[in-house]
Amino acid sequence: MEELLDSNFQEKTGSGFVFIDFHAQWCGPCRMLAPAVEEASKHFEGKVGFYKVDVDACQETAKKFQVTSIPTMLMLKDGAEVGRIVGLRDANALKAFVEGNMS
């Protein structure tokens, strides 16, 4: 999964459905979440863009979306937030979250 920066966030997330995983290297639950996000990204390959955003490296983007705790996952449609979940989830919960926000 591609790691986004403040400088390319808008370009990569401005159209279509996009899943964003806000995380940090030091965050244990974020590391535990990574395999579930990877599984979900394979399930939706070609339909939803999956990206990661390190909140320490991309403070401007984290602030824009008011990310105050991690892991936080967002669904965007054409650049606008349509869904948000916070905390550790399994792959099935992530798939349900994505499907529930693709309308």
JOSUL-V219671 format. One record per pair of residues at least 6 apart in sequence whose ideal C-beta (glycine too) atoms are under 8 Angstrom apart, sorted by sequence separation. I is the first residue (numbers start at 0). GAP is how many residues later the second one is. D is the distance in Angstrom with one decimal. If there is no record, write none. Layout:
# JOSUL-V219671
i = [I/I]
gap = [GAP/GAP]
d = [D/D]
This chain:
# JOSUL-V219671
i = [11/23/43/74/75/12/22/40/54/64/73/74/3/52/74/84/88/3/20/40/52/64/73/74/1/22/39/73/22/72/20/54/71/72/84/36/71/72/71/82/36/54/70/3/20/64/69/70/72/68/70/82/18/68/82/81/0/18/72/18/74/74/72/76/18/74/74/18/20/22/24/16/17/18/20/22/23/16/17/18/19/20/21/22/23/24/15/16/17/18/19/20/22/23/15/17/19/21/0/12/36/0/11/12/32/11/0/21/29/28/29/28/21/26/8/26/19/21/23/3/22/2/3/21/22/42/0/1/2/3/8/21/0/1/2/20/21/47/0/2/21/39/43/4/5/8/20/21/38/42/4/5/19/35/3/5/18/19/35/39/43/47/5/18/19/32/35/38/39/46/18/19/31/32/34/3/17/18/35/36/16/17/28/35/39/16/17/28/16/15/15/12/14/13/14/13/12/9/18/18/16/16/16]
gap = [6/6/6/6/6/7/7/7/7/7/7/7/8/8/8/8/8/9/9/9/9/9/9/9/10/10/10/10/11/11/12/12/12/12/12/13/13/13/14/14/15/15/15/16/16/16/16/16/16/17/17/17/18/18/18/19/20/21/21/22/22/23/24/24/25/26/27/29/29/29/29/30/30/30/30/30/30/31/31/31/31/31/31/31/31/31/32/32/32/32/32/32/32/32/33/33/33/33/36/36/36/37/37/38/38/39/40/40/40/41/41/42/43/43/44/44/45/45/46/47/47/48/48/48/48/48/49/49/49/49/49/49/50/50/50/50/50/50/51/51/51/51/51/52/52/52/52/52/52/52/53/53/53/53/54/54/54/54/54/54/54/54/55/55/55/55/55/55/55/55/56/56/56/56/56/57/57/57/57/57/58/58/58/58/58/59/59/59/60/61/62/63/63/64/64/65/66/69/75/79/81/84/85]
d = [7.5/6.1/7.2/7.3/6.6/6.9/3.8/7.8/4.3/7.9/5.5/5.2/5.7/5.7/3.9/7.8/7.3/7.4/7.8/3.7/6.9/6.3/6.8/7.6/7.3/7.4/7.2/5.3/7.9/7.1/7.1/6.0/6.7/5.2/5.5/6.8/7.5/7.7/4.9/6.4/7.8/5.9/7.2/7.7/5.2/6.7/8.0/6.8/7.7/5.8/6.7/7.0/7.8/8.0/3.7/4.9/7.6/7.3/7.2/7.3/6.9/6.3/7.1/7.5/7.6/3.9/7.8/5.6/7.5/6.0/6.9/6.9/6.7/7.0/7.2/7.3/6.1/4.5/4.4/4.8/5.5/4.8/5.1/6.3/5.3/7.3/7.7/7.1/7.7/7.2/7.7/7.1/7.0/5.4/6.4/6.6/5.8/5.5/7.0/7.2/7.7/6.8/7.0/6.9/5.0/6.3/5.9/6.1/5.7/7.6/4.6/5.8/7.5/5.3/7.1/6.7/7.9/4.7/5.8/4.9/5.6/7.4/7.0/5.5/5.4/7.9/5.2/5.4/4.9/5.2/7.0/6.6/6.3/7.2/7.4/6.4/4.4/5.9/5.4/6.5/7.2/5.5/7.7/6.9/4.9/5.0/5.4/7.3/4.1/5.6/6.0/7.7/6.7/6.4/6.9/4.4/6.6/4.5/5.4/4.1/5.9/7.3/5.2/7.4/7.9/5.5/4.1/7.8/5.3/7.7/5.9/6.6/5.9/6.9/7.6/7.4/7.3/8.0/7.9/6.4/6.8/4.4/7.1/5.5/6.4/7.2/7.9/4.6/5.7/7.5/6.9/5.5/5.5/6.9/7.1/4.5/5.8/7.0/7.9/5.9/7.8/7.6/5.7]
